[in-house]
Amino acid sequence: MTRRHYEYKSRKVACRECSLKSKRAAAKDNTTLKRHDRQEDLDRMLREARTFRSFIELKTRQQLSERSFARSTRYGYKRAR
């Protein structure tokens, strides 16, 4: 499986003035930037995952699924599919 990303590399002089300085890869020379093919979509999903609504939905899902798995162990089921 190959990861679909682009790797940008520049000179140190250009990197000092770059606006994406915080997103660069942790390399020795710190002049490399990796971006996924669908980076904008990934960024949008991460922003949505940090919202309060997403937090509430996750808690609700955890309660519903964990409760059903716990009940199934009473009846001898060891694993869920």
C-alpha positions, 0 to 999 in steps of 0.5 A: 500500500502506498501513501498518496502524498506529495513531499515538498522540499526547499532551501533553509532561506525560503523556509524561514519566511514560510507561512506553513512553518508549523506544519513541516515535518520533523526532519534534521534540516526541517525543510520538508513539508508533506501534504496528502492528496486530499489534505483539505478533506482531512483538515475539515474532518479534524475540525469537525471532530473537535466540535462540541456536537461531535463530542456529544455524539461520540459519548452517546454512541459509546453508551449505546454500543458499550451497553449492548456489548455488556449485555451480550456477555451475560448470555455467553457471547465473548466477541461482537461482530 
